[in-house]
């Protein structure tokens, strides 16, 4: 097992290596594999990216992401503009059923709600809005409510099961 100092060094090096993150603005502490990120970044997507970078370092057990999003003047948007941009970006994403998603923005924090058929659609909504200029954070309250399985889908799944070599060898 890595020491806290060794793990902290690995995390700082990984953050330095990632071009989408300004590592100089991010602090890292480690306690028994639990990493706390502090500091500030100008856009929410950078906060999210920093967390993803840390999670890929061996030895990290959990991440407490306390990085604050402080948009610079160049990144500021009022809530109305941000809400309109969120609606627009969702309409342009082919993986998002935009008619099933509602957007609320308060103090730069984007909340998305609604119901979609598949998990990948919920994730696509999150990816689309987290990169918007002026976003301070995202709450994804979208529910995944799968459609009912038809006889055609049941037959397809059974055929797939029957073809699976790993299952046949058991």
Backbone as ProteinMPNN parsed JSONL, in Angstrom:
{"seq_chain_A": "XXXXXXXXXXXXXXXXXXXXXXXXXXXXXXXXXXXXXXXXXXXXXXXXXXXXXXXXXXXXXXXXXXXXXXXXXXXXXXXXXXXXXXXXXXXXXXXXXXXXXXXXXXXXXXXXXXXXXXXXXXXXXXXXXXXXXXXXXXXXXXXXXXXXXXXXXXXXXXXXXXXXXXXXXX", "coords_chain_A": {"N_chain_A": [[0.849, -1.182, 0.0], [0.499, 2.236, -0.764], [2.128, 5.032, 0.762], [0.674, 7.949, 2.313], [2.004, 10.253, 1.496], [3.336, 9.38, -0.821], [1.121, 8.687, -2.419], [-0.12, 11.193, -2.6], [1.84, 12.587, -4.049], [1.771, 11.138, -6.48], [-0.834, 11.771, -7.316], [-0.685, 14.579, -7.633], [1.189, 14.675, -9.712], [-0.285, 13.391, -11.711], [-2.411, 15.196, -12.031], [-0.923, 17.394, -12.948], [-0.178, 16.387, -15.406], [-2.523, 16.299, -16.864], [-4.024, 18.109, -19.387], [-6.453, 19.513, -19.335], [-6.803, 20.557, -16.859], [-5.916, 23.028, -14.533], [-3.506, 22.579, -12.571], [-2.127, 24.049, -10.671], [-3.92, 25.499, -9.193], [-5.154, 23.769, -7.521], [-5.441, 22.009, -4.512], [-4.234, 19.144, -2.714], [-4.931, 16.706, -0.351], [-4.285, 13.747, 1.537], [-5.591, 10.981, 3.263], [-5.389, 7.906, 4.456], [-6.014, 6.81, 1.916], [-8.195, 8.328, 1.213], [-8.931, 11.083, -0.604], [-8.789, 14.574, -0.554], [-9.798, 17.279, -2.41], [-9.047, 20.642, -2.905], [-9.295, 24.209, -3.449], [-9.685, 26.381, -6.307], [-11.396, 26.757, -9.436], [-12.046, 28.019, -12.785], [-14.191, 27.013, -14.287], [-16.897, 24.638, -14.191], [-16.56, 22.16, -15.488], [-13.841, 21.709, -15.273], [-13.507, 21.199, -12.554], [-14.901, 18.788, -12.361], [-13.351, 17.224, -14.112], [-10.906, 17.178, -12.728], [-11.601, 15.592, -10.528], [-12.16, 13.146, -11.84], [-9.617, 12.564, -12.876], [-8.149, 12.133, -10.513], [-9.43, 9.85, -9.538], [-8.452, 7.879, -11.215], [-5.957, 7.224, -10.309], [-3.929, 4.804, -8.886], [-4.612, 3.439, -5.73], [-6.255, 5.337, -4.683], [-9.07, 5.601, -2.725], [-11.38, 7.015, -2.152], [-12.908, 10.178, -2.983], [-13.114, 13.465, -1.908], [-14.471, 16.133, -3.167], [-13.867, 19.298, -2.898], [-13.41, 21.511, -4.366], [-13.881, 24.81, -5.416], [-15.962, 26.52, -7.723], [-15.221, 29.308, -9.419], [-16.158, 31.462, -11.547], [-14.397, 33.407, -13.912], [-14.453, 36.827, -15.116], [-14.598, 36.505, -17.853], [-15.901, 34.111, -18.081], [-18.376, 34.382, -16.948], [-21.947, 34.2, -16.826], [-25.352, 35.137, -16.924], [-28.163, 33.676, -15.171], [-30.378, 33.322, -16.87], [-29.266, 33.327, -19.481], [-27.619, 31.086, -19.21], [-29.495, 29.054, -18.718], [-30.886, 29.092, -21.164], [-28.796, 28.344, -22.86], [-28.317, 25.759, -21.898], [-30.722, 24.428, -22.547], [-30.543, 24.655, -25.309], [-28.127, 23.227, -25.943], [-28.887, 20.684, -25.143], [-30.907, 20.142, -26.961], [-29.435, 19.859, -29.28], [-27.967, 17.567, -28.893], [-27.781, 14.366, -29.972], [-28.17, 12.075, -28.441], [-29.813, 12.714, -26.403], [-33.074, 12.831, -25.217], [-34.516, 15.572, -25.554], [-37.043, 16.639, -25.139], [-37.926, 15.393, -22.893], [-36.615, 16.433, -20.756], [-36.198, 18.811, -18.213], [-34.928, 22.008, -17.353], [-33.423, 23.875, -14.769], [-31.981, 26.819, -13.51], [-30.066, 28.296, -11.016], [-28.231, 30.755, -9.542], [-26.065, 30.053, -11.172], [-26.01, 27.334, -10.897], [-26.912, 24.369, -12.366], [-29.81, 22.473, -12.664], [-31.106, 19.459, -13.715], [-33.994, 17.724, -14.647], [-36.418, 15.095, -15.06], [-37.429, 12.27, -17.052], [-35.942, 9.476, -18.509], [-35.383, 6.804, -20.917], [-33.072, 5.223, -20.86], [-29.917, 4.615, -19.183], [-27.614, 5.671, -20.417], [-28.621, 7.935, -21.642], [-29.224, 9.637, -19.515], [-26.624, 10.08, -18.595], [-25.587, 11.359, -20.857], [-26.959, 13.779, -20.807], [-25.84, 14.949, -18.517], [-23.115, 15.15, -19.309], [-23.395, 16.965, -21.409], [-24.318, 19.42, -20.268], [-22.46, 20.042, -18.264], [-20.251, 21.235, -19.35], [-20.865, 23.801, -20.009], [-20.25, 27.241, -20.315], [-20.013, 29.279, -17.501], [-21.413, 27.659, -15.792], [-21.717, 26.594, -12.473], [-22.102, 24.253, -11.202], [-23.716, 21.005, -11.356], [-26.78, 19.381, -10.88], [-28.055, 16.339, -11.332], [-31.045, 15.146, -11.621], [-32.45, 13.327, -13.063], [-34.578, 10.65, -13.788], [-34.273, 7.187, -14.554], [-36.372, 5.362, -16.383], [-37.061, 2.502, -17.56], [-38.457, 1.267, -20.64], [-41.246, -0.975, -21.125], [-40.598, -4.438, -21.641], [-40.868, -5.858, -24.784], [-42.246, -8.691, -26.622], [-40.619, -9.126, -28.813], [-38.165, -8.01, -28.001], [-37.626, -9.664, -25.827], [-37.245, -12.111, -27.177], [-34.985, -11.468, -28.677], [-33.086, -11.052, -26.619], [-33.026, -13.633, -25.509], [-31.963, -15.076, -27.678], [-29.464, -13.889, -27.826], [-28.403, -14.667, -25.377], [-28.344, -17.433, -25.826], [-26.36, -17.546, -27.797], [-24.046, -16.835, -26.473], [-20.828, -17.622, -25.756], [-19.421, -17.848, -23.331], [-21.407, -18.432, -21.494], [-22.303, -20.856, -22.46], [-20.253, -22.601, -21.876], [-20.507, -23.299, -19.258]], "CA_chain_A": [[0.0, 0.0, 0.0], [1.265, 3.476, -0.86], [2.001, 5.972, 1.872], [-0.107, 9.133, 1.955], [2.896, 11.172, 0.782], [3.54, 8.813, -2.156], [-0.138, 8.823, -3.139], [-0.3, 12.618, -2.888], [2.76, 12.92, -5.136], [1.228, 10.546, -7.709], [-2.025, 12.538, -7.707], [-0.227, 15.873, -8.131], [1.792, 14.437, -11.023], [-1.369, 13.079, -12.662], [-3.099, 16.458, -12.303], [-0.025, 18.185, -13.799], [-0.142, 15.761, -16.727], [-3.825, 16.487, -17.527], [-4.072, 19.462, -19.949], [-7.741, 20.176, -19.092], [-6.832, 20.994, -15.467], [-4.846, 23.925, -14.083], [-3.16, 21.94, -11.301], [-1.589, 25.022, -9.718], [-5.019, 26.032, -8.383], [-5.804, 22.655, -6.814], [-4.717, 21.421, -3.394], [-4.511, 17.721, -2.524], [-4.536, 16.054, 0.895], [-4.594, 12.316, 1.512], [-5.655, 10.328, 4.562], [-5.799, 6.513, 4.304], [-6.601, 6.596, 0.593], [-9.268, 9.296, 0.965], [-8.309, 12.284, -1.154], [-9.583, 15.802, -0.515], [-9.363, 18.285, -3.37], [-9.444, 22.0, -2.535], [-8.835, 25.232, -4.372], [-10.739, 26.964, -7.135], [-11.247, 26.673, -10.885], [-12.97, 28.964, -13.419], [-15.346, 26.354, -14.911], [-17.318, 23.401, -13.528], [-16.008, 20.98, -16.147], [-12.496, 21.49, -14.752], [-13.693, 20.559, -11.249], [-15.292, 17.411, -12.652], [-12.195, 16.554, -14.696], [-9.93, 16.942, -11.649], [-12.066, 14.426, -9.776], [-11.977, 11.955, -12.672], [-8.177, 12.315, -12.932], [-7.742, 11.573, -9.226], [-9.98, 8.498, -9.413], [-7.699, 6.903, -12.004], [-4.671, 6.963, -9.658], [-3.969, 3.604, -8.044], [-4.513, 3.689, -4.293], [-7.32, 6.259, -4.265], [-10.261, 4.859, -2.303], [-12.526, 7.926, -2.185], [-12.542, 11.567, -3.274], [-13.967, 14.549, -1.413], [-14.173, 17.219, -4.09], [-14.261, 20.576, -2.298], [-12.959, 22.579, -5.256], [-14.912, 25.812, -5.675], [-16.001, 27.064, -9.077], [-15.27, 30.769, -9.384], [-16.007, 31.924, -12.934], [-13.774, 34.702, -14.156], [-15.34, 37.708, -15.877], [-14.752, 35.942, -19.194], [-16.748, 32.916, -18.024], [-19.645, 34.676, -16.285], [-23.202, 34.259, -17.573], [-26.478, 35.211, -15.996], [-28.927, 32.429, -15.131], [-31.244, 33.221, -18.044], [-28.425, 32.899, -20.599], [-27.163, 29.733, -18.941], [-30.643, 28.164, -18.928], [-31.127, 29.012, -22.608], [-27.704, 27.554, -23.436], [-28.533, 24.358, -21.511], [-31.81, 23.909, -23.393], [-30.029, 24.576, -26.673], [-27.155, 22.144, -26.072], [-29.619, 19.418, -25.029], [-31.634, 19.945, -28.221], [-28.48, 19.491, -30.316], [-27.326, 16.289, -28.586], [-28.601, 13.29, -30.538], [-28.408, 11.028, -27.447], [-30.67, 13.249, -25.348], [-34.468, 13.136, -25.573], [-34.643, 16.907, -24.951], [-38.429, 16.894, -24.743], [-38.167, 14.731, -21.61], [-35.713, 17.022, -19.769], [-36.457, 20.189, -17.8], [-33.723, 22.646, -16.833], [-33.558, 25.004, -13.851], [-30.679, 27.396, -13.182], [-30.086, 29.245, -9.902], [-26.87, 31.159, -9.174], [-25.102, 29.314, -11.979], [-26.119, 25.889, -10.642], [-27.867, 23.782, -13.3], [-30.511, 21.271, -12.224], [-31.851, 18.822, -14.797], [-34.989, 16.776, -14.148], [-37.219, 14.44, -16.083], [-37.374, 10.817, -17.082], [-35.447, 8.94, -19.773], [-35.515, 5.348, -21.02], [-31.797, 4.511, -20.718], [-28.883, 5.251, -18.36], [-26.704, 6.453, -21.245], [-29.261, 9.22, -21.913], [-29.009, 10.441, -18.308], [-25.215, 10.456, -18.608], [-25.393, 12.309, -21.955], [-27.446, 15.078, -20.32], [-24.821, 15.45, -17.603], [-21.943, 15.545, -20.091], [-23.706, 18.129, -22.24], [-24.471, 20.68, -19.53], [-21.341, 20.352, -17.359], [-19.23, 21.996, -20.069], [-21.349, 25.13, -20.358], [-19.564, 28.382, -19.716], [-20.806, 29.926, -16.463], [-21.985, 26.664, -14.879], [-20.976, 26.407, -11.218], [-22.312, 22.876, -10.803], [-24.848, 20.322, -11.985], [-27.514, 18.355, -10.152], [-28.763, 15.522, -12.317], [-32.138, 14.44, -10.946], [-33.199, 12.585, -14.081], [-34.881, 9.259, -13.461], [-34.232, 6.234, -15.654], [-37.569, 4.531, -16.309], [-37.017, 1.691, -18.78], [-39.709, 0.866, -21.289], [-41.629, -2.369, -20.914], [-39.969, -5.333, -22.585], [-41.796, -6.482, -25.733], [-41.914, -10.075, -26.975], [-39.493, -9.056, -29.747], [-36.958, -7.773, -27.203], [-37.389, -10.895, -25.061], [-36.7, -13.101, -28.11], [-33.636, -11.012, -29.0], [-32.244, -11.331, -25.46], [-32.863, -15.083, -25.401], [-31.037, -15.484, -28.736], [-28.147, -13.413, -27.417], [-28.015, -15.576, -24.294], [-28.039, -18.728, -26.439], [-25.124, -17.414, -28.58], [-22.925, -16.441, -25.626], [-19.896, -18.741, -25.551], [-19.075, -17.983, -21.924], [-22.509, -19.088, -20.788], [-22.408, -22.227, -22.964], [-19.205, -23.434, -21.294], [-20.794, -23.607, -17.838]], "C_chain_A": [[0.893, 1.243, 0.0], [1.085, 4.295, 0.416], [1.188, 7.175, 1.379], [0.736, 10.109, 1.141], [3.113, 10.695, -0.656], [2.275, 8.975, -3.004], [-0.395, 10.281, -3.52], [0.596, 13.044, -4.051], [2.248, 12.379, -6.473], [0.032, 11.338, -8.223], [-1.617, 13.889, -8.289], [0.419, 15.741, -9.507], [0.733, 14.158, -12.079], [-2.152, 14.336, -13.018], [-2.24, 17.357, -13.196], [-0.036, 17.679, -15.247], [-1.419, 16.06, -17.535], [-3.939, 17.916, -18.06], [-5.381, 20.22, -19.691], [-7.866, 20.732, -17.677], [-5.645, 21.907, -15.198], [-4.48, 23.491, -12.667], [-2.659, 22.926, -10.255], [-2.66, 25.583, -8.799], [-5.705, 24.973, -7.525], [-4.88, 22.12, -5.725], [-5.157, 19.981, -3.182], [-4.03, 17.294, -1.145], [-5.015, 14.61, 0.838], [-4.572, 11.785, 2.934], [-6.238, 8.937, 4.353], [-6.543, 6.261, 2.996], [-7.758, 7.512, 0.256], [-8.607, 10.613, 0.58], [-9.281, 13.45, -1.048], [-8.963, 16.795, -1.476], [-9.895, 19.638, -2.919], [-8.926, 22.958, -3.598], [-10.0, 25.801, -5.158], [-10.363, 26.857, -8.605], [-12.273, 27.598, -11.53], [-14.217, 28.326, -14.031], [-15.629, 25.013, -14.239], [-16.685, 22.174, -14.171], [-14.59, 20.679, -15.661], [-12.551, 20.817, -13.375], [-14.008, 19.078, -11.448], [-14.11, 16.618, -13.204], [-11.151, 16.24, -13.634], [-10.324, 15.712, -10.839], [-11.849, 13.136, -10.556], [-10.494, 11.574, -12.77], [-7.711, 11.636, -11.651], [-8.233, 10.134, -9.085], [-9.186, 7.461, -10.193], [-6.321, 6.594, -11.42], [-4.817, 5.761, -8.719], [-3.758, 3.976, -6.584], [-5.567, 4.642, -3.772], [-8.565, 5.439, -3.951], [-11.518, 5.711, -2.379], [-12.011, 9.333, -2.456], [-13.586, 12.492, -2.664], [-13.589, 15.77, -2.248], [-14.733, 18.523, -3.536], [-13.755, 21.762, -3.114], [-14.133, 23.526, -5.501], [-14.804, 26.288, -7.12], [-16.207, 28.566, -8.945], [-15.068, 31.281, -10.804], [-15.333, 33.288, -12.999], [-14.758, 35.559, -14.945], [-15.599, 37.151, -17.269], [-15.704, 34.751, -19.219], [-18.112, 33.17, -17.393], [-20.812, 34.706, -17.267], [-24.308, 34.422, -16.554], [-27.308, 33.934, -16.15], [-29.803, 32.24, -16.364], [-30.45, 32.747, -19.269], [-27.981, 31.449, -20.432], [-28.285, 28.719, -19.159], [-30.931, 27.994, -20.416], [-30.053, 28.168, -23.287], [-27.88, 26.072, -23.117], [-29.623, 23.727, -22.371], [-31.29, 23.687, -24.809], [-29.078, 23.395, -26.861], [-27.841, 20.779, -25.958], [-30.388, 19.112, -26.308], [-30.696, 19.455, -29.326], [-27.795, 18.156, -30.054], [-28.247, 15.154, -29.015], [-28.942, 12.203, -29.523], [-29.387, 11.455, -26.361], [-32.095, 13.45, -25.87], [-34.864, 14.462, -24.908], [-36.063, 17.204, -24.482], [-38.781, 16.27, -23.396], [-37.347, 15.345, -20.471], [-36.116, 18.464, -19.492], [-35.198, 20.726, -17.119], [-34.111, 23.789, -15.903], [-32.149, 25.499, -13.549], [-30.876, 28.414, -12.068], [-28.653, 29.518, -9.471], [-25.807, 30.35, -9.902], [-25.143, 27.807, -11.795], [-27.24, 25.344, -11.515], [-28.474, 22.531, -12.679], [-31.301, 20.741, -13.415], [-32.746, 17.75, -14.188], [-35.741, 16.179, -15.321], [-37.061, 12.935, -15.981], [-36.929, 10.372, -18.472], [-35.535, 7.416, -19.737], [-34.242, 4.59, -20.667], [-30.804, 5.311, -19.877], [-27.955, 6.122, -19.201], [-27.298, 7.821, -21.583], [-29.089, 10.165, -20.724], [-27.568, 10.95, -18.275], [-24.925, 11.474, -19.711], [-25.863, 13.705, -21.56], [-26.376, 15.716, -19.435], [-23.59, 15.95, -18.364], [-22.205, 16.831, -20.879], [-23.701, 19.426, -21.432], [-23.274, 21.024, -18.646], [-20.274, 21.2, -18.029], [-19.672, 23.411, -20.419], [-20.607, 26.217, -19.592], [-20.491, 29.068, -18.718], [-21.436, 28.96, -15.481], [-21.097, 26.521, -13.647], [-21.096, 24.968, -10.721], [-23.538, 22.321, -11.482], [-25.451, 19.338, -11.002], [-28.341, 17.61, -11.185], [-29.797, 14.679, -11.584], [-33.002, 13.666, -11.935], [-33.363, 11.142, -13.633], [-34.756, 8.404, -14.718], [-35.406, 5.292, -15.446], [-37.647, 3.703, -17.59], [-38.404, 1.36, -19.312], [-40.001, -0.594, -20.957], [-41.012, -3.238, -22.007], [-41.026, -6.001, -23.47], [-41.379, -7.923, -25.994], [-40.71, -10.116, -27.919], [-38.179, -8.88, -28.978], [-36.617, -9.012, -26.382], [-36.754, -11.965, -25.947], [-35.254, -12.742, -28.475], [-32.68, -11.333, -27.847], [-32.006, -12.82, -25.285], [-31.88, -15.594, -26.441], [-29.615, -15.059, -28.391], [-27.582, -14.317, -26.319], [-27.587, -16.923, -24.868], [-26.725, -18.707, -27.219], [-23.893, -17.227, -27.705], [-22.057, -17.637, -25.266], [-19.549, -18.929, -24.073], [-20.162, -18.71, -21.151], [-22.652, -20.542, -21.226], [-21.388, -23.155, -22.297], [-19.472, -23.824, -19.843], [-21.598, -24.848, -17.686]], "O_chain_A": [[1.915, 1.286, 0.684], [0.036, 4.256, 1.059], [1.039, 7.384, 0.175], [0.237, 10.724, 0.2], [3.082, 11.493, -1.593], [2.352, 9.357, -4.172], [-0.837, 10.567, -4.632], [0.158, 13.779, -4.936], [2.287, 13.081, -7.484], [-0.102, 11.553, -9.428], [-2.143, 14.303, -9.322], [0.222, 16.595, -10.372], [0.838, 14.631, -13.21], [-2.519, 14.528, -14.177], [-2.762, 18.011, -14.099], [0.085, 18.462, -16.188], [-1.38, 16.069, -18.766], [-3.949, 18.856, -17.266], [-5.414, 21.444, -19.817], [-8.895, 21.307, -17.32], [-4.515, 21.605, -15.582], [-5.059, 23.965, -11.69], [-2.761, 22.652, -9.059], [-2.34, 26.096, -7.726], [-6.717, 25.248, -6.88], [-3.71, 21.82, -5.966], [-6.309, 19.633, -3.438], [-2.864, 17.491, -0.802], [-6.008, 14.29, 0.185], [-3.668, 12.088, 3.712], [-7.434, 8.793, 4.102], [-7.571, 5.584, 2.974], [-8.258, 7.485, -0.868], [-7.826, 11.18, 1.344], [-10.452, 13.329, -1.408], [-7.779, 17.118, -1.386], [-11.074, 19.761, -2.587], [-8.214, 22.564, -4.522], [-11.153, 25.717, -4.735], [-9.188, 26.864, -8.971], [-13.273, 27.936, -10.898], [-15.204, 29.021, -14.272], [-14.711, 24.336, -13.775], [-16.309, 21.238, -13.465], [-14.18, 19.518, -15.639], [-11.723, 19.958, -13.073], [-13.438, 18.221, -10.774], [-13.891, 15.472, -12.81], [-10.572, 15.154, -13.637], [-9.475, 14.886, -10.504], [-11.4, 12.139, -9.991], [-10.157, 10.39, -12.748], [-6.957, 10.664, -11.704], [-7.51, 9.287, -8.56], [-9.24, 6.276, -9.865], [-5.588, 5.78, -11.981], [-5.712, 5.717, -7.875], [-2.845, 4.73, -6.245], [-5.763, 4.753, -2.562], [-9.055, 4.684, -4.79], [-12.603, 5.193, -2.642], [-10.849, 9.647, -2.2], [-14.787, 12.323, -2.878], [-12.526, 16.361, -2.06], [-15.919, 18.816, -3.685], [-13.681, 22.883, -2.61], [-15.251, 23.082, -5.764], [-13.71, 26.438, -7.664], [-17.224, 29.031, -8.432], [-13.934, 31.509, -11.224], [-15.66, 34.198, -12.237], [-15.791, 35.06, -15.393], [-16.695, 37.306, -17.807], [-16.255, 34.42, -20.269], [-18.928, 32.251, -17.313], [-20.677, 35.179, -18.396], [-24.214, 33.903, -15.441], [-27.171, 33.207, -17.134], [-29.954, 31.12, -16.851], [-30.906, 31.873, -20.006], [-27.968, 30.679, -21.392], [-28.054, 27.648, -19.719], [-31.191, 26.882, -20.878], [-30.351, 27.374, -24.179], [-27.623, 25.22, -23.967], [-29.458, 22.612, -22.866], [-31.565, 22.659, -25.429], [-29.205, 22.644, -27.828], [-27.419, 19.821, -26.606], [-30.509, 17.95, -26.696], [-31.121, 18.714, -30.212], [-27.096, 17.657, -30.936], [-29.35, 15.0, -28.489], [-29.913, 11.472, -29.721], [-29.751, 10.656, -25.498], [-32.3, 14.159, -26.855], [-35.469, 14.471, -23.836], [-36.253, 17.949, -23.521], [-39.822, 16.586, -22.82], [-37.377, 14.842, -19.348], [-36.347, 19.243, -20.416], [-34.5, 20.004, -16.408], [-35.012, 24.572, -16.206], [-31.232, 24.701, -13.355], [-31.74, 29.286, -12.157], [-27.939, 28.596, -9.076], [-24.776, 30.002, -9.326], [-24.403, 27.078, -12.455], [-28.381, 25.795, -11.423], [-27.756, 21.641, -12.223], [-32.065, 21.473, -14.045], [-32.32, 16.974, -13.332], [-35.701, 16.701, -16.434], [-36.62, 12.402, -14.962], [-37.464, 10.827, -19.482], [-35.734, 6.815, -18.681], [-34.309, 3.443, -20.223], [-30.848, 6.541, -19.862], [-27.548, 7.196, -18.757], [-26.549, 8.776, -21.791], [-28.838, 11.356, -20.906], [-27.324, 12.116, -17.963], [-24.097, 12.364, -19.519], [-25.242, 14.701, -21.931], [-26.052, 16.892, -19.596], [-23.086, 17.04, -18.094], [-21.323, 17.682, -20.995], [-23.135, 20.426, -21.875], [-23.087, 22.193, -18.307], [-19.467, 21.826, -17.341], [-18.924, 24.147, -21.062], [-20.377, 26.114, -18.387], [-21.627, 29.401, -19.053], [-21.945, 29.381, -14.442], [-19.883, 26.351, -13.759], [-20.285, 24.518, -9.912], [-24.308, 23.053, -12.104], [-24.74, 18.558, -10.369], [-29.218, 18.185, -11.831], [-29.478, 13.641, -11.005], [-34.168, 13.388, -11.655], [-32.421, 10.503, -13.166], [-35.094, 8.848, -15.815], [-35.449, 4.528, -14.482], [-38.224, 4.142, -18.585], [-39.369, 1.198, -18.566], [-39.111, -1.345, -20.559], [-40.915, -2.82, -23.16], [-41.961, -6.628, -22.97], [-40.276, -8.327, -25.624], [-39.882, -11.024, -27.839], [-37.189, -9.544, -29.287], [-35.446, -9.369, -26.257], [-35.827, -12.652, -25.519], [-34.401, -13.624, -28.568], [-31.58, -11.833, -28.08], [-30.896, -13.232, -24.947], [-31.049, -16.45, -26.138], [-28.667, -15.803, -28.642], [-26.407, -14.681, -26.351], [-26.58, -17.49, -24.442], [-26.042, -19.728, -27.303], [-22.778, -17.449, -28.179], [-22.493, -18.548, -24.561], [-19.399, -20.062, -23.616], [-19.874, -19.509, -20.26], [-23.082, -21.38, -20.433], [-21.631, -24.355, -22.167], [-18.718, -24.61, -19.269], [-21.921, -25.241, -16.565]]}, "name": "protein", "num_of_chains": 1, "seq": "XXXXXXXXXXXXXXXXXXXXXXXXXXXXXXXXXXXXXXXXXXXXXXXXXXXXXXXXXXXXXXXXXXXXXXXXXXXXXXXXXXXXXXXXXXXXXXXXXXXXXXXXXXXXXXXXXXXXXXXXXXXXXXXXXXXXXXXXXXXXXXXXXXXXXXXXXXXXXXXXXXXXXXXXXX"}
